[in-house]
């Protein structure tokens, strides 16, 4: 906390954090969330070889979660969020189409 920030308030219940520290924490949380949103459904889809409805529900839920988190965590415009969400959904569907048949035929 800088001297200027300390001078802004005398209230003991207010604690100002370093903007650099907050930025690092936010970036770490966003990075972990992004990895979880990409790897999570892909890992689950590997084990759902014979459950088509469950696969579609999983893709729909993770796509909706991605759209909500993207709209909350960024200042993107509506069309940018729509394009990013459509791309994310396409990645999951392509993964579903390319990986699931190989898993089903080998198991």
HUGIBEL-V939857 format. One record per run of one state. SS is the DSSP state (H for helix, E for strand, L for the rest). FROM is the first residue (numbers start at 1). LEN is the number of residues. If there is no record, write none. Layout:
SS_FROM_LEN, SS_FROM_LEN
This chain:
L_1_2, H_3_6, L_9_10, H_19_28, L_47_5, H_52_22, L_74_4, H_78_29, L_107_1
